[in-house]
């Protein structure tokens, strides 16, 4: 898979990244470690060399699973992990990074990201300058290679950039969730910041496997996802029906079509999770689907069947 430059850094990433929230198990149902390890390895063997995780995914469990899957090929993969909103004071950032390095069994992290801005989930308010100073120090020491942020607004991103080089933004972004296009996309283009889209398949909705009437276990985070609620879910089904002929024309799945559309957007790369090896292999094949400008415009219009009716909130879940 052809690599892309991460922001202004010297890190190169694959346009499709392996997402590993589910490998942490917490807030997911029916996840087995053995399956997660096989899926991560299958992603690597299919050409996906960039793996996204976080300290908060199962309190380090996801990071440890990533290490178990890939330690023997560490020199050929890029690890992206995150420090949570409750660890943004200087010494907390340093400690969190050390914890992630230990979990990942490595002496450097390719991309270290602020998972949520200070204050999120009732966390303590910490000046972004303090957090960025700690991240810059880690970068100078060679413990991290690039700095990114996740779930930041345009103003928060611009503020963070005053205190150091930001190479990536990780927002929720998919054909069915496009708030970042209002103001963040242009900022990222102008400032050479890579967009790493999470929930790039709208938590599986864009795969087409969740039919009308689907109910989730209350312990599954998707039970609270707005896209799976009432009218939004019905509109998604209508959009999927219109996408199917385009996918069939390319001998692609709906998921591959949605990922191909996403990585064709400016500066944008797609994080896609997988429970099982075949899903990871299928995600990798999305990089081979080439869409014409007319098809991209048609898919764009179909996606708006869903997105035109969403509220202004950037949070996908009703937490």
Wavefront OBJ file of the C-alpha trace (Angstrom):
o trace
v 0.000 0.000 0.000
v 1.398 3.378 -0.993
v 2.362 5.465 2.019
v 1.521 9.095 2.704
v 3.433 11.740 4.639
v 2.017 12.470 8.103
v 1.609 16.242 8.308
v 5.008 17.951 8.108
v 6.758 15.140 9.989
v 9.088 12.488 8.623
v 6.600 9.762 9.575
v 4.909 7.949 6.699
v 1.558 6.226 7.192
v -0.785 4.057 5.179
v -4.034 5.718 3.968
v -5.973 2.940 5.693
v -5.058 2.535 9.379
v -5.978 -0.349 11.672
v -8.161 0.860 14.531
v -7.977 -1.082 17.795
v -10.561 0.398 20.172
v -12.361 -2.937 20.066
v -9.173 -4.797 21.082
v -9.405 -3.081 24.469
v -12.720 -4.948 25.031
v -14.217 -2.282 27.305
v -17.463 -0.878 25.804
v -17.539 -3.737 23.297
v -19.216 -7.132 23.453
v -17.898 -10.543 22.387
v -14.280 -9.548 21.703
v -11.630 -12.273 22.084
v -7.916 -11.460 22.387
v -6.917 -14.238 20.002
v -9.203 -12.799 17.310
v -7.870 -9.270 17.875
v -4.268 -10.438 17.540
v -5.031 -12.326 14.326
v -6.957 -9.346 12.894
v -4.123 -6.881 13.623
v -1.601 -9.260 12.095
v -3.814 -9.796 9.050
v -4.042 -6.021 8.577
v -0.244 -5.784 8.581
v 0.130 -8.674 6.126
v -2.431 -7.000 3.837
v -0.361 -3.800 3.737
v -1.814 -1.723 6.595
v 1.258 -0.743 8.601
v -0.174 2.093 10.709
v -1.970 1.011 13.890
v -4.060 3.366 16.028
v -4.670 2.684 19.714
v -4.953 4.594 23.034
v -4.106 4.237 26.702
v -7.809 4.409 27.592
v -8.832 1.468 25.352
v -9.311 -1.164 28.029
v -6.861 0.708 30.284
v -3.860 -0.303 28.196
v -5.201 -3.669 27.101
v -5.475 -2.617 23.448
v -1.876 -1.368 23.415
v -0.671 -4.666 24.899
v -2.601 -6.628 22.266
v -1.041 -4.498 19.504
v 2.419 -5.315 20.909
v 1.602 -9.007 21.046
v 0.545 -8.924 17.407
v 3.377 -6.831 15.966
v 6.471 -6.673 18.206
v 8.474 -8.869 15.824
v 7.862 -6.408 12.949
v 8.124 -3.180 14.976
v 10.583 -1.666 12.493
v 7.987 -1.982 9.700
v 4.945 -0.516 11.468
v 3.881 2.890 12.769
v 2.267 3.062 16.205
v -0.203 5.864 16.899
v -1.512 6.072 20.445
v -3.158 8.689 22.659
v -3.026 10.282 26.103
v -6.469 10.702 27.689
v -8.103 13.966 28.834
v -7.427 13.230 32.531
v -3.647 13.001 31.976
v -2.850 16.379 30.417
v -0.742 17.971 33.161
v 2.961 17.913 32.329
v 4.004 15.049 34.611
v 0.846 13.094 33.757
v 1.671 13.290 30.045
v 5.201 12.006 30.719
v 3.893 9.158 32.891
v 1.176 8.232 30.393
v 3.710 8.109 27.573
v 5.995 5.851 29.614
v 3.011 3.579 30.263
v 2.174 3.393 26.573
v 5.802 2.712 25.640
v 5.820 -0.158 28.119
v 2.479 -1.544 26.904
v 3.594 -1.327 23.284
v 7.005 -2.855 24.114
v 8.822 -0.142 22.218
v 11.153 2.763 22.915
v 9.375 5.245 20.644
v 5.842 6.102 19.484
v 5.449 7.304 15.911
v 2.419 9.502 16.621
v 1.326 10.564 20.102
v -2.060 12.271 20.255
v -4.146 14.185 22.804
v -7.252 11.980 22.824
v -9.785 14.603 23.938
v -9.286 18.269 24.795
v -8.808 19.337 28.385
v -12.113 19.447 30.275
v -13.739 16.628 28.307
v -15.590 14.059 30.458
v -15.355 16.444 33.435
v -11.562 16.283 33.426
v -9.460 19.021 34.990
v -8.830 22.086 32.834
v -5.143 22.198 31.913
v -3.637 24.966 29.733
v -2.810 23.552 26.302
v 0.612 25.235 26.543
v 1.515 22.974 29.480
v 0.435 19.817 27.639
v 2.222 20.834 24.444
v 5.430 21.651 26.336
v 5.440 18.111 27.722
v 4.796 16.651 24.260
v 7.551 18.781 22.724
v 9.935 17.523 25.417
v 9.037 13.898 24.631
v 9.648 14.622 20.949
v 13.049 16.155 21.656
v 13.966 13.026 23.649
v 12.993 10.800 20.699
v 10.221 9.069 22.638
v 7.634 10.325 20.154
v 8.123 11.250 16.509
v 5.039 13.382 15.845
v 2.275 15.113 17.801
v -1.428 14.908 16.992
v -4.763 15.869 18.517
v -8.144 14.140 18.474
v -11.675 15.513 18.876
v -10.426 19.127 18.797
v -12.445 22.010 17.371
v -10.847 24.396 14.878
v -10.161 26.936 17.630
v -8.652 24.286 19.920
v -6.466 23.003 17.089
v -5.258 26.515 16.233
v -4.494 27.203 19.907
v -2.479 23.977 20.259
v -0.538 24.813 17.089
v 0.757 28.001 18.723
v 2.932 25.864 21.004
v 4.306 23.232 18.640
v 3.959 21.379 15.369
v 0.665 19.485 15.089
v 0.892 16.827 12.380
v -2.534 15.237 12.614
v -6.140 15.693 13.654
v -8.230 12.636 14.493
v -11.937 13.478 14.231
v -15.056 11.369 13.712
v -15.470 11.427 9.933
v -17.273 9.242 7.454
v -19.720 9.520 4.584
v -22.463 9.619 7.247
v -20.696 11.989 9.711
v -19.095 15.057 8.181
v -19.016 17.927 10.666
v -15.298 18.534 10.108
v -15.954 19.688 6.555
v -17.509 22.911 7.918
v -14.233 24.459 9.053
v -11.618 21.900 10.075
v -10.853 20.401 6.672
v -9.790 23.734 5.173
v -7.634 24.530 8.224
v -5.897 21.150 7.902
v -5.266 21.673 4.180
v -3.829 25.156 4.753
v -1.555 23.951 7.569
v -0.485 20.558 6.184
v -2.179 18.616 8.967
v -3.165 15.034 8.148
v -6.734 14.019 8.949
v -7.017 10.553 10.499
v -10.729 9.803 10.328
v -12.122 7.577 13.081
v -15.438 5.741 12.907
v -14.743 5.848 9.164
v -17.400 3.171 8.617
v -19.802 4.859 11.061
v -19.167 2.013 13.532
v -20.157 -0.576 10.947
v -23.276 1.170 9.649
v -21.610 1.779 6.271
v -20.944 -1.938 5.854
v -24.664 -2.478 5.273
v -24.757 -5.425 7.687
v -27.125 -3.776 10.172
v -30.622 -4.096 8.762
v -33.710 -2.195 9.839
v -34.783 -3.286 13.319
v -31.252 -4.027 14.596
v -30.957 -3.751 18.404
v -27.628 -3.551 20.231
v -26.687 -4.922 23.629
v -26.881 -1.976 26.090
v -23.212 -2.637 26.939
v -22.266 -2.035 23.272
v -21.336 1.632 22.698
v -23.263 1.572 19.403
v -26.536 1.388 21.343
v -25.961 5.099 22.071
v -24.683 6.091 18.607
v -26.984 8.733 17.103
v -26.659 7.232 13.626
v -28.330 4.035 14.805
v -31.284 5.925 16.292
v -34.746 6.227 14.743
v -34.967 8.504 11.646
v -31.171 8.659 11.231
v -31.021 4.874 10.944
v -33.852 4.831 8.386
v -32.158 7.520 6.274
v -28.913 5.531 6.426
v -30.713 2.492 5.012
v -32.048 4.608 2.136
v -28.550 5.901 1.397
v -27.054 2.404 1.515
v -29.597 1.214 -1.058
v -28.354 3.949 -3.420
v -24.683 3.127 -2.770
v -24.979 -0.590 -3.534
v -25.023 -0.278 -7.373
v -21.857 1.874 -7.285
v -20.072 -0.673 -5.080
v -21.162 -3.522 -7.355
v -19.800 -1.684 -10.400
v -16.370 -1.692 -8.721
v -16.720 -5.287 -7.459
v -16.347 -3.775 -4.022
v -18.247 -4.052 -0.753
v -20.154 -1.110 0.695
v -17.415 -0.767 3.326
v -14.677 -0.629 0.694
v -16.623 1.984 -1.261
v -17.078 4.149 1.858
v -13.371 3.907 2.736
v -12.314 4.628 -0.859
v -14.501 7.747 -0.887
v -13.036 8.885 2.435
v -9.352 8.522 1.530
v -10.056 10.447 -1.684
v -11.010 13.511 0.411
v -8.320 16.176 0.929
v -5.641 15.270 3.502
v -7.769 12.353 4.698
v -6.813 8.858 5.853
v -9.224 6.321 7.308
v -8.976 4.382 10.570
v -10.962 1.165 10.256
v -11.298 -1.401 13.021
v -11.699 -5.138 12.539
v -12.670 -7.962 14.867
v -11.582 -10.709 12.509
v -8.757 -11.229 9.980
v -10.989 -11.214 6.894
v -12.422 -7.825 7.832
v -8.908 -6.388 8.099
v -7.968 -7.835 4.692
v -11.145 -6.420 3.157
v -10.430 -2.969 4.620
v -6.967 -2.974 3.060
v -8.439 -3.648 -0.401
v -10.335 -0.343 -0.218
v -7.070 1.413 -1.118
v -7.289 -0.217 -4.552
v -10.771 1.124 -5.374
v -10.350 4.143 -7.643
v -13.373 6.417 -7.977
v -13.928 8.979 -10.746
v -14.719 12.584 -9.894
v -18.305 11.983 -11.027
v -18.604 8.972 -8.731
v -17.111 10.889 -5.801
v -19.705 13.628 -6.337
v -22.526 11.086 -6.578
v -21.438 9.353 -3.370
v -21.094 12.747 -1.680
v -24.722 13.579 -2.554
v -25.962 10.202 -1.301
v -24.194 10.699 2.020
v -26.073 13.959 2.517
v -29.344 12.003 2.762
v -28.070 11.268 6.272
v -25.821 14.199 7.179
v -28.200 17.013 6.180
v -30.489 15.986 9.050
v -27.924 15.698 11.857
v -27.551 18.272 14.626
v -24.484 20.477 15.100
v -22.906 18.339 17.836
v -19.477 16.858 17.095
v -20.082 13.932 19.445
v -21.511 10.851 17.766
v -22.901 9.248 20.908
v -25.755 10.233 23.252
v -23.616 9.865 26.374
l 1 2 3 4 5 6 7 8 9 10 11 12 13 14 15 16 17 18 19 20 21 22 23 24 25 26 27 28 29 30 31 32 33 34 35 36 37 38 39 40 41 42 43 44 45 46 47 48 49 50 51 52 53 54 55 56 57 58 59 60 61 62 63 64 65 66 67 68 69 70 71 72 73 74 75 76 77 78 79 80 81 82 83 84 85 86 87 88 89 90 91 92 93 94 95 96 97 98 99 100 101 102 103 104 105 106 107 108 109 110 111 112 113 114 115 116 117 118 119 120 121 122 123 124 125 126 127 128 129 130 131 132 133 134 135 136 137 138 139 140 141 142 143 144 145 146 147 148 149 150 151 152 153 154 155 156 157 158 159 160 161 162 163 164 165 166 167 168 169 170 171 172 173 174 175 176 177 178 179 180 181 182 183 184 185 186 187 188 189 190 191 192 193 194 195 196 197 198 199 200 201 202 203 204 205 206 207 208 209 210 211 212 213 214 215 216 217 218 219 220 221 222 223 224 225 226 227 228 229 230 231 232 233 234 235 236 237 238 239 240 241 242 243 244 245 246 247 248 249 250 251 252 253 254 255 256 257 258 259 260 261 262 263 264 265 266 267 268 269 270 271 272 273 274 275 276 277 278 279 280 281 282 283 284 285 286 287 288 289 290 291 292 293 294 295 296 297 298 299 300 301 302 303 304 305 306 307 308 309 310 311 312 313 314 315 316 317 318 319
